[in-house]
Amino acid sequence: MEYSDLYVRRIRQLCKERGIAINKLATMSGINQSTIDNIVRGLTKNPRVMTLHKIAIAFNMTVSEFLDFKELNDYSFDDQNEE
């Protein structure tokens, strides 16, 4: 699984848990619908921290809370090439 897949799953999970559609998340976060779509569809592999911050705020979370979940915490970069 790619690193970017982890936060896509996180966004989808939080939307599902909170009954928020992806297009509603765009409105709530103040991020363009196309930007959110590109992230969720995996076209944007490395969104800016500012974008993740806006998404976190839409979920009423800090960036730290948003990024603090088991799959991401357990992720290993050992087999990845650094950019």
Secondary structure, 3 states (H helix, E strand, C coil): CCHHHHHHHHHHHHHHHHCCCHHHHHHHHCCCHHHHHHHHCCCCCCCCHHHHHHHHHHCCCCHHHHHCCHHHHCCCCCCCCCC
